[in-house]
Amino acid sequence: MISKDGSPPLPAEENAPRKPDAYRTDSLVSEKNNDRPKSSKPVISSIPEFFHGVDWSKSAVGPIDGWDSELRRMARFLLADTSPAVLFWGESYCIIYNEAYIPMLGERHPHAMGTAAPDIFSSIWEQLAGKLSEQRRTGRTQTCFGTMLLMERKGHLQEAYFDWKLIPVTDDDGEVKGSYGIPSDRTREVICWRQNLCIQQLSRHAGTANNRKELWRTLLTGLSYNSRDVPFALLYSLDEQLGIGSASSKPSYPCHLEGTLGLDAERIAEQEYIDLSCDIDGFAPTMLKALKCEEMMMLEASDPSLHKLLKGIGWEGRDLPYEQFAVVPVKDDGKISAFMVVGLNPYRRYDSQFCEFLQLVADVAAPQISRARLSEEVARHNELAQRAQLDRKRSDMRFSRFAERSIVGLAVTDVKGKILYANDAWYKFSGLSPADQQNLSWFDSVIPEDIDLLLEWQERVLNGKTGGTFQIRSKEPFRRGHIFSDHRTGICACYSDLNESGEVESVMILTMDISELKWVEQQLISRTKALEESEEKWRNYAEHCPLGICRTDGEGRVQYGNHAWRSFYGFEPGVVPEDPQPWLAWVREDYLQPCKDFFSVLQHQPGPESVEFQLVNKTYTISDGDATATNGAYVVATGFTEFRDDGSVDHIDFWVTDISGQKMAVKVLTDKMEEAIRSKTQQERFMDMISHEIRNPLSAVLHCSEEIIDSIKKGSTALDWAFDDTFRPDFGNSARDILRKQISSTLDAANTIMYCVQHQKQIVDDVLTVSKLDSDLLVVSPIPVQPITLVRSSLKIFDAELKMTDINLTLIEDKSLWTLGVEWILLDPNRFLQIVINLVTNAIKFTKTSKLREMVVAISAQTYQPLEDELGVTFVPQRYAPTTPASSNSNPTDLKDANEPPGDIFLSFRVKDTGKGLTESEKAQVFNRVAQASPKTHIEYGGSGLGLFISRQITEMLGGEIGMASTASSGCTFAFYIKAQRCELPHPSPTNTEPVIRLTRALSLTADGTPLTSEEDGLGSNFETPTGPNTPQETSPLKVLIVEDNLVNQKVLCKQLRNRDFVVRSANHGKDALEAVLESKGKDMPQERNPFDVILCDIEMPVMDGIEFTKEIRRLEAEGELVGHVPILGVTANVRSKQVSGAIEVGMDGVTTKPYRIEELIAHIAGVCAKQ
């Protein structure tokens, strides 16, 4: 019996499929690999010598001396036999072999000598053991056929097939002692037999294939009958249209895997298709080489070209099941149609016999491929013929149905254009009737304008025998819903039908009604034009839009950006940046991450999303006159995303708005709010100081008033004691001493009250000045003055205080005053002295508590603006532009040579003291509104904190600057300069005897805290009562009418004037006063005299105020009811310039503001009376 793989029957173990490792384990040799240990076989000159050198004592047969005669005889016979033979002896079947048998043992020699047979012949022992057992039982010779052994030949394990003859060896008693085995090599015959069987099966199966697909399958089926020689195969077919015979200059060889043998097709899925011309790194170059040389190629498993193929199968490294592979091309009519990659028998080496077998396989397949190809071609042609016949029948039927049912007009005409046939669609398009077909022509179907076009195409079809398409218009109007046209429009195609001789027999006309499409086309053209105009308009709008407009793709690459958008980031016009999100380079670093997050959100959500960020290297500046404010440039970007149907981003639109203005407004508002908070805080502190400065003197006034009342009571008691002998209280002192003491106490209390009132007046004056400055109502009124005399006079009012505080004041008059001829200058003395008095007052206030009490006042003149180094101070920055001096009261005609341009002069004033000095932080505050050096300054030194602020602004209004220099504990230096103009001595004015300025200031305190008296203050208290002109003083006291609605003030003023010998009458309001004037005029009053020498009139009064009263008096004077001019002095608490000027305009001769000292009022009365 022969097995399917072509080998003789083998034991069950041999027939069972086994891995190559199984062969190695059970074979007669050790494992075949490069790492196996080499045997240490001794070098033996001959087998007899080796035989006698074996240690037989360790074997199952024992030492040679103990052998029986049969064993000795068979051993000698065995060694003398030149054919391979082996002796199995004893119950253990101990092996003894000759020299010819050594190649069959391989590396088992020499240790196999004397070893038990089951250990040596393990792979075939099951078969041999049965035969040997049978022989011992029967004593007959036994044979074994086709026993396979794996033998190492030429360094490789190879399969070998043997027939065994086992001859029994018996003793004299006929008992079988051993078996003499003679093997016979039948390897070549067995292999040839199974290869021939495979070829027969291959031919039988391939002959049943009807196409190449079946052929490939049957080829693999036939090869499976010889799975020992062909355990593995890949069958690839080559595209027949792009085969090796292709004439292409760059041939392509696509191959398709048709089947596998010995391998699951899923394991080689990656190798299903191979393009031999493209796969240059894998196995393809080797196959391409085999195809081109048209010869079989044998490859070792270590060939690099096999690595990609074997790796795709999963065979790598040392675990390869096959050592050799063959590439077998399969030809068809001289062209290679397929090839096989065959893994060869791992226990056979490739030789001529193997090559002949594989070539025979290819030769058997070649004619079958041709036959299958021919069968496919015949079947294809038959199928095509059947289809063509069926299609022809169907075409005839379809054409007839198509012509009747088609919406395309179909007509056939003769060569003259007469209608031979036309379907309903053609008649409908042309508007003709089928009943008139006998008399109809092709030219009747179109409007007259298109007949020439039809003639042209008919000539082209008849002569050129070519067809074409063109548009025609029929006479039939077209209407469908809102669509209307006077003609139907159609696309016409005409072709010639030729007879057997090639002449035109008829003309086929196809007409498709495109009236609706034509109307749509016209509408589309019109709307496209409108759309283009609209697009141009919107593009123009986008380019001129102040908002930045930008469109990007999903990655942030800019597709469009208008001018405003490019200007935000500094991109050149017409240049579209290619980088994704190019705006990030213009975003400030701390805004980068929000911008990236903003774009990332838009990549996944439709929006809208917004983000604000600041641009780098850009600023936003606003200006208001000379003031400028700068802030960063900010924009807000809003994005919208459009997604495609598959969810990917189509585009992202951005609107970028410049919000720098809003940010600037927020910043300005924030700054103003903070400034307002600071101002509010300062105002609150200022109100606290004002409240303190006002309430404290009120408390003193109250106490002093109580003291005066108490002193008067005590003085009255003393007078009673002095003139009443019955009243003798025990005072302990004389009445004179008591009265003197009480009078002295009363004077002190009265002086304190005056000091408090003057102090409150100074506070009110400062607040009023600041109010005028804020309202731009402070007027600069320059008049001719002598600056040196003015400064000297102003310093005299401080003599008493300097004396009491022991301060040494030195006045330095610089020689520049005489060098430059600064005798008379145009200057507002009130404003100038306001600065001087503030600076000197501050110096005294901070110097009187120092150990060293020195003050230096210096005045100088320059023809240029003095420098800081010259005055030794640092000027504070100017807050206002210099104001040109102007005055409504100044009279340019008073100046000598008024036509000559006056010369500018800069008058400097400096005060240096030895007070406590100021720190740097304190110096930064002193010139601010309601600010003092520190909070302790008000507590320790008093004051409102307005003096230096007022001085600073007045200095700037006078065209100058003010500054200071100071260090802590080293005193201060304050200096300022103002701009003035030199002038000549003014002409005397006989009508103006009023002094230029009245120097007044708050009373000072003595060293013990009591107010200075009039004598101490240097002002004196002896005033003469003014009298009328040319009238003796003692006989003509002035008559005064006091008009005051406040009864307390009225009573006090009347008393004060009467004490100074004035004749006083009072009225409660203007109407009472007017009646008093008219009443006094009628009582024994000469007609040439007025009833009163002067009228002191309050302005704010009930019934009739001072303004109305003055108007009425001036009206009476004008009408002659009152003789002459009655001087009227306004006495009011309204001190604003507008209020004062309004009183002057209605006819008042002057205004005295409350509070005032009685001596100042008397002097004012004297002044206005002297003018009469």
C-alpha angles and dihedrals in degrees: 000000000000122000123230092260091059100256127121118261111291133189117278090262091056095045093051114093109255136181119247089254089063090059091050093050097050100031126104092254135060123259112301111233138111093258099055116117117256118240119248096223111173120236107253123184095206139001094244091059091046090047093056090045094061116106095236092175089078093051129085092255094055128218119339092247089065097051120117122236095260092056093046092049094048091046092054090046092049095050091049094051112100093200121081109272139158132197120218106200134184134353091306092049094236111202124237116171140175132236095266090059095056095090089056090056096047112178091358086081128121099015091053089072107104094005123129112266096233088063093051103036098037094139094056100021094104090061095040094045092059093049093047092048090051090049094053089050097047102023091224132129113266129204134202124197130206099002109173122218128179108229131182109239124171090350096309135094109247133180118248129185122212140181113217129211113194112196115193119236111210135183127229091281092055094250114145108242098172148338128253106216122202114186122203119202112231098160098123094046092050093049094047090048094054093043091053089049090052091051091051092051091045092053093046095050096040091054090064095059118107097186139019094262090060090041093058090051094048091048090058090045091054092048090052089071088072100044091152095062095031106030093152133031140163116199116203125184121212120224105259094213093051098036131139091279093060114129094215115131089226104032121202122209112198112182130195126204107238099180148327137230124210091004136082109248091224091066091063099042091123090058096049092107124034127178105203092198095052107033096078098156102053138047094305097089090057093050090045089053091051091049094050096045090042091217136115115263128205120207131189117229089247092061107123091221089068096053097087092045095047092043089054089053092047097249111127139151122348096347096077110136094206131049099195135040130190129205106212117190117209114209133204118193091338094313124103108241100171144358137206129219103209127192106213128225105284089218095051129064122223109264140151091281091054090046092051090050094052092044089050089053090053092046092051091050096046099072090040089057091052091048092048091047090050091047090051091049093050091048091048093050092048091050091048092050092050091047092048092052092046092046091051092055092045091047093057092049093044094049093053091048092041093054092053098040100035119113087211114091112243124191137165121206135181122242090277094054099256114149111250097169136359133170128226094263090059093050090048092052095046095042092230128133123245088221090069095051093119091062099034126111131192089245092060090068098067138059116265092255091063098047092091089053090054092049090051093052093043089055090049092050096046097044104028095032088218129123136211147162132262140156124261135180123221128209091244113101119230125226130165119160108304091348114098136167134168092230138030114242123211141175107237124200120187128188134175125243111213128206126220092282093052096252123135108262101172143346123240115212124196118189125185117193107232097164093123092044090048090052090047089048091054090046090047092051090049094045093043089056090048089047091051090050090047091047090050089048093049092043088052088047091050092049092051096038111117089219118084111247120192137166124197138173123248092280095051099258108151116245097172137002127174127223094266092052092049091048091056091061100029097248117160118251112269093012114117112193114233099206119097113259094359091178092073089081088064096047119099112249097248090055096048098091095049089051092050091047090048092055092043091055091050090054089064106025132051094230148167093217127165137197134181122213142162123244120230123237092014130105137184118222132186126186135198109187107303094346119091133182125199130197137161121281111254132187134182118216122202119192135197124188128211114203129201124233091264091056097254121129114265097183143326122225121206130196112197118195126191106233095171089113092053091046089049090049090050090049093047092046090047091049091046091047090051089045089049090050090049090046090049090050090049091047091050090050089045091051089049090053093044090048090049093047092047100040095047094059090044089057090050091047090052093049093045090050089053089048091051091050091049091047092050090051092050091046090051090052090050090052090051089051092048095052102029114070093191093058110075113158115182102249096147090222136076120265090247092058092046093050092046091051094048093046090050090049090048091051091050091050091048091050090050090052090051091049091051093048092048090048091052090047090054090052092049091047091053092049090047092050091051090049090052091048092051091048093044089238099123106113124209109215112182118198132170109279139161104242096199094050090044093055093045092051092048092052093052092071088066095053097098094045092047089050094049093046093044093235119156110218119192121194115206116195107194117225088235087079090067096031091058093039095240097170101123124022137168105253140144098241095192094057093040094051091045087064094042094049091047093052095044092045091052092048092052092046094055098035101051092074095049126098092231109050109190130140128184121195116189130185125188142157135226137180091223135046107283117242125233092246091054092056095036095233141098114244119229116235114271117252099188137035114253114270120227107240112249136162135182089211099053117100115206090199089069090072124088114242091006091176092065114091110252118240119243117237131180114219115202127199125187133184121192123184139176096231128133094287128217137268123232093261091048092050090056090061107041098085095046125102115274089357132134131182091264139343089261091060093075092047094048102034106015124215135130100259091239102098100085092037089055091045091052094053096042089050091054091047088054090053098257145099136241130207146155145216125205146144127197114280092002104090131247137270119206120185138168139172132206133198117242140158128242116238140173128257107291121240113257114257114216092200099050115066096146111122118253095240138355112224110220134156138159117290115262129233124242121233091271093052098259121126118260114254123236091262091049092047090056094234099104127214102232110108127167119225109247117239136195122273119282091002124119110251097227095052103040115052116180118261112227129190112202114201108191130145094198102084094200093054089042092053095046094047093047091051093048093051094045089051085058094052099260120146101235134192125174138209130188098220142353097279092053089048092050090051090048091053093048092043094050090048092062096049114088090304118145112243092235094058133070118235092237132035093211138001121215105202131183114218104212106060138136125251092017122009126213094263094056091044092053092048090052093049091049090048091053090049092050092049091049097246088117119043120229125340124314110208111232120195118195112224107190147137091229102104105165115120093238091054093047094046090047090056092049092049094057092054110277113143095216146339128235114194125218132279101043139154116251091236090057091051092048090050090051090049089051090051097053093041092052090059092060 
